[in-house]
């Protein structure tokens, strides 16, 4: 199904019945309500409203962040390398892993810093997404981020960078562990990520229960976590999901890397039960499908994932799979829709690091404003196209020029 045939994202008023038949899964998408008028029918909450936050320049600033992210804040150490360097460390392009003993000297002996020109960039998948969402919203939404850093200069640098981009941060500060770092190795415009989480891996439930974080959670309308956070605090992701279901909010997650469904399948499956929106790229989705026994056909994986049991029967799960320059796939209501990707000229392509994070940031920014699903996808593609023209996931100095084709 092509994008032109897809109506605004939302749901029929009332609870849609579950059905395991393939005919149901492939049924046409019904005409539905715009997202910001979305009505969720449950015994606990009568409505789901995606508040528009600062809807216009004349409105007073919102005391709450409408988009809240939970993740692993790290400082990216970015360098352009050749294939032999990747081979030396057992790393692959267009992939992300957690550092292990094989990569110790990459950090501890500063091999990367000693042998290459490096750039330090505020990073972490979820934090990147939230920064881009703030930029794409252009004042129409406010954002916040929660994670753990060390009591060190790198932690201060991360906070300053996030605040400079307009993001509120609620960092837990670990007394002994250093702020996490991530080697971002760029070759031919593609990247390989090797993260040493350090303090980011020490996020504690006590911080989640703090008044500051709970205030942000209760004030948000969209809550997002990258799958990477499941390696650190799966209980926090589940707690967030339960809160979203109980209060009628949008819960979103990213598959993030192939090792997440492969090595953290149980945690991912538990979190998925609460999720309304699921993001991932083609490799991650294929890995998820194989682990589930569905195979690696992306459209089939998207349909199956969207149809998995869900805590709230009042809303349908939306699955979004990016494929680089190939069409973005969106499974919703038993139908897969393809969105062609506007190509970035090769001479303008600098670094794909952060492209996926930026896509989700653009998508969530438009989602928070009640836009149609197609506009959310187009905004994601636009944000991604801007970020890949820069080294690292940097926020452009110019305001975004994306214009939604329809706004409810």
Secondary structure, DSSP 8 states (H G I E B T S, - for coil): -BGGG---S---SS-------HHHHTS-------GGG-----SS-S------SS-STTS---SS-SEEEE---EEEEEEE--HHHHHHTT--TTEEEE--GGGHHHHHT-HHHHHS--EEEEE-HHHHHHHHHHHHHTTSS-EEEEEEEESSHHHHHHHHHHHHTT-EEEEEEESSS--EEEEEEEETTEEEEEEE-GGGGG--HHHHTSHHHHHHHHH-SEEEEEGGGHHHHHHHHHHHHHHHHHHT-EEEEE--SHHHHHHSHHHHHHHHTT-SEEEEEHHHHHHHHHHHTS-S-HHHHHHHHHTS--S-TTS--EEEEEETTEEEEEEETTEEEEE------GGG----TTHHHHHHHHHHHHHTTTB-HHHHHHHHHHHHHHHTTSSSS---SS------S-B-
